[in-house]
Amino acid sequence: MHSGLVNPIDFSREGRQAGHLAIPYSIDRSPYYQIRIPVLRLKNGEGPSLLLMAGNHGDEYEGELQLGRLMRLLDVAEIRGAITILPMANLPAVMAAKRCSPFDGGNLNRAFPGDPTGSPTARMAHFLEHELFPRHDVVLDLHSGGTSMAHLPCTLIERQADAARFERSVSLMRAMGAAHAFIADNGPTAPTSMGAAARAGTVGLSGEFGGGGTVTPETMAFTAAAIDRLLVTLGIVERPVLSRVPLTEPGPLQLLSLSRHSQGIYANHRGWFEPAVALGATVSADDLAGWYHDLERLDQPEEELRFAESGIVISHRLHCDSQAGDCLIQVAEPIAS
C-alpha cells in the first residue's frame, strides 16, 4: 500500500539494516526537501517481532534517548527474531523541541489512521498503521509528560475486543515492571498509536516514562528496565541490554482509570498554579489540590483549588503561568487488578 513515504527497509532480510524513512516535503529553502527519520532493523532467524518507537511527541525524551542508545548497543547476533527501532517518529517535532510538528502543526498521536497524500504527519501515521505496525507482533510506543507536565511513571494499553490479544497486552504490561498502569478505553476509532495498533492486529503497549521536557536518573532507569524486561519476556534477548543494575522481579501493579472530566482541575482564567500535593499521593474529594494566584491582582488572595474526586495524583502542570483551559492537576481512580 502506498504511504507517501520512502522506506529503505527490506523486512524479510536477515541481519542489520540502518537507514532513514524519507517523507518528501517541499519547503521554501529546499523544494526537493526530505524529512529523514532514522530507523534500524535487526533480524536473526525465526522468532517474535517487536517495534520500539519514541518521539511520537517531540519533547518526550526518555524513549528517544534510550532507543538511540539501544540502536548503538544491540548486536543482531544477540537477538532471536526481529526488532525495528524508530527513536524519533515525529522527527520535526523532536528537532524543534515541541509536542507537535513545526511543519504542519501535526500531533502524530492524534493523526491515525493517517493519509498517504496528506501532510507529513498524516503520511507518517498512515505508514505506521498500514505498513509498519502489521509487520510486528508487539508495538511499544514510549511517551512522557512532555515539556509542560509532570507525570506519574506508568504503562498503558488500549482495551480491545479481541480477548486473546487483550490478555496478551495485560500480561506484557505487567512484565514491564511499572507500579501503575492504565487500561484506556478510547474505542476502535481512536486516533492514537494504540488505537492504530489494535486496528493493525498487533499488541500495543505504551506508557508515560517521565516528564518536564527533561530526563532524570530515575526516569531513565525506569525506561531502560521496562524496555529490557519486554525484550527478555518476549525472548528476543537473553539478558538486559540497557539497564545498568540487575533487574528485579516486578512488584504489584495498580491499575488506574482516567475517564471523567471531573478527575481534573482546569483553569478558567489566566493565573499561576501552585500544587499542594505530589505525584503518587492518594487524595480524597475536597482535599486541597493547590492554589491559583493572580499576579495581575495582587490585592486578591490566591484561590484554593480542591479535588472533585478521590484517587491517585497522576499528573500536574509544571508551567506555573497558566491559561484558561489548561489542565492543572489530575487524579486517577484505582481499579481492581
N, C-alpha and C positions, 0 to 999 in steps of 0.2 A: 504493500500500500504506500503510495507517495505521501511523504510527510513535509515537503518543502524544506528538507534538511539533508545535507550531505553526510553520509555515515561511512567511515572508513573501515569499520569492524566487520570481519567475517566470523559470525558466531559459531560456525561449525569447525573452525580451525583450531588445532591444538597449539599450545604454547602461549607466549606473551605478545600482546598487541597493544601498543600505546599510540594514541593519535588525538585528533580533535574532531568532534562533531561541528559542522560548519553550517551556519544559517546565513545565506546571502541577504544583505540588507543595505541598500543604497543610502548613503548619508552625504551631507554637504561636502565634507572633507575628502570623501573617498567613494565614488559612485559604484565601485565593484567591491565594496567592503564585505567582509565575512565576520560574524560573531563566532569565535572559535572556542569551543568548550572542551576542556581536557577530558579524556576518557581512557580507562585502562581495562583490558580484558585478559583474564588468565583462564586457561582451560587445560586440564590434565585428566584425561580419561572420563569414564562414566562417573556420575555422582550428582549430588544436588547442585542447583544453580541459584546463585544469590546476587541481587543487585543492591549495592550500597550507594546511597546518594545523599548529598547535602547541598547547601546553598540554594535551596528552593526559595528561601528568603535570604537576601544578600548579607544582612547584618547579624547572622546567627552562626557563630564561628567555631563552636566546639566540633561539630561534624566536619566542617571544611578542613580544619587543621588536622584532625585525626585521620580523615580519609586521605589527605595528602601524604601524611606520614605512612599510612598503610600501603599506599602505592609504591613508596620507596623501599619498604621493608619486606613486602611479601614476595616470596620466590615461587614461581609456578611449580617447581619440583616439590614444594612443601604442601601443596593442596591436592584435594581429591574433588573432582567435579569442575565447576566453573564459577567464577566471580567477576562481576563487572563493577567498576568503581567510577562514580561520577561526582567529584567533590564540589563542583560549582555549577549546579544545574541551571541556575539563573545568573550566568556569568556577568552580564552588565550590572545587575544589582549588587553582586559581590564587589566588583571593582569600584562601584560608586558608594559603597558602604551604606546601602539603602535597602529597605524591605522589598521594594518594587523596582522594576527595570526603568532606568532613565530614558531608554529609547522609546518605549510605548506606554509607560506607566503600569505595565502588566504585573499583577500579583500572580505568580505561577501557581500558587496553591489555591487559586480561585479560577483557574483558566481551563481546567479539564472539562470535557474531552478534547478541547483544542480545535484547531482549524489549520489544515495544511496550506491554505492560501492566505492566512491571516497575518497578524503581527508576529514579530519574533517570539514573544511569549506564547501566543496561541500555537505557533508551529512546534515549539518545543514540547508543549503539553500534548499535542497530537502524537508526536514521535514517541513520547514516553508511554502513553496509554495504549497506542495501537501497534507499536513495533518493539519497544524495549521491555515493558512490563510482561507481556505474554511469553517472552523467552526465558523467564525466570520463575523458579518455584516460590521464592520469597523475595520481597522488596522491603528494605529498611530505609526510611526517609527521616533523616536526623534534623531536628529543629531545636530552637531555644526561644527565650522570650524576646530576643532582638534588642534593639537599642533602648526602647522605652519601657521595658517590662522586666521585672524580676519574677522568676517562675520557679515553683517547687519542682525539682527534678522528678520526672515521671515518664512512663511509657504509655503508648496509646495504640488501640486497634479500633477498627470500624466494625460494628455489628453487621453480620452477613446472613443472608437467607440460607446459604449452603452450610449445613450443620457441621460437616466434617472439616471444612476449611476454617470455620469459626473456631472450633475446638483446637485445631492446629495453631491458629493465631494466639489463642489464650495460652496454650502450652509454651510456645516460644516466647511470648511476652513475659511469662513467669520466669523462664530460664535466664532472661536478660538481667535479672537481679535488682531491679528498682524496688523501692519500698512502697511506691504509689503508682497507680495506673488508671487510665480511663478506658471505658468502652464507649466510643462515640456512636451515636445513632442518627446519622445525618441522611439516611435513606439512599436508595440506589442511584439517584441522580446527583449525588454530592459532587461539587466541582473541585474537590481536593484530591491530592495524590492517593489517599487511602480509598476514596470512592472510585478512583480510576483503577487501582489495583484490584478491587473487588470486581469491577466490570471486566477486567482483563483475565479474571480467573486465577489470580495468584494470591498468596498470603501476603497481606500488607501489614507492616509494623512501623510505628512512628513513636514520637515522644518529644518531650521538652527536656533538653540536656543542660540548660544553664540560662543565661540571660544577661541583659545590661550592655549588649554590644561589646562584651569582653569575655575573657576566659579566666578561670582560677585553677589552682592545682586540684581542687576538689571536683570541679565540673569536668576538667579534662580526664581525671582518673575515672570518674563515673562513666563518661562516654567511652573511654578505652575499654573498661571492663564489660560494658554492655555489648560492644562490637565483638570482643574476644569470646564472650560467653555464647553469642549467637553462632559465631564461626565454629566453635568447638561442639556445640549442641547439634548443629547440622551435620557435623562430620567432615567439614571442608578442611579443617586443620586439626592437628592432634594436640597442640599446645597453644597458649596465648601468644599473640604477636605484639600487641600494643602495650599491655599492662606491665608496669614496672615493679609490681609486687604480686605475689601469688594470689590467684583468685580464690575466694572463699565460697562456700555454698550459699546460694540465695536465701535470704530470710523471708519472713512472711510478706505477702503482697496485699496492700489495702486497695481495693477497687473504689473508684470515685465516680460520681455522676455530676455533670455540669449541664443543665438542660433548661434553666429558667432565668429570665431577665432579673428576677428578684434576688438571685445569688450574687449579683454585682452591685456596686455603688458607682453611679455615673455623675460626672459633673454637669450641672445645669447652667453654669456661667463661668467666666474666666476666674481662676483662683490658683492658689498654691497649696499643694497637698502635702500633709504630714501624716504618715502612717503611725498607728499606735500599736500594731501587732506585727509579729514576724511571720515569715513564710513557715508553714507547717503547724502553726498554732491552731488549737481547737477552740472554737468560739461558739457562743450561743446567740440567738436572736436578741437584739437590743444591746449587745456588748458594744463597747466603743471600738470603732474601726480606725478613726483618725480625726484629724482636724483639717478644715478647709479655710485658708487665710485669704484675705483680700488686701493686697498691698497698695491698692489704689484708694482704699478707705480705711486708713489706719485707726480711725476713731471707732471702728466697729470690731467687736470681739470675734475671734475665729469661730467658725461653725463646727459643732460636734457632729460627726458622722457615725451612725450606728448601723450594725448589720440587721438586715431584714430577716435573715435565716441563719440557722446554725450550720456548722460544718468545719472543714479544714481550710485554712487560708492557703490558696494555691498561687495567687499572683497579686502583685500590686504595681502601680505605676512608679517608675523611677524618676521621670522628669517631674520636678516639683511644680513647675509652671504648667497649668492645665487649661484646656478649653472646654466649652460646652460639648458634651457628647463623649468625652474621654472616659474610659473605664478606669476608676481609681484603685479598686481593690475587689477581689472575688473570693468566694468560698465555694467549695465543692462538697457534695453530700456523700459520706461514706456509705457504701452498699455492701451487702454480703458477698464474700468472695468464695 
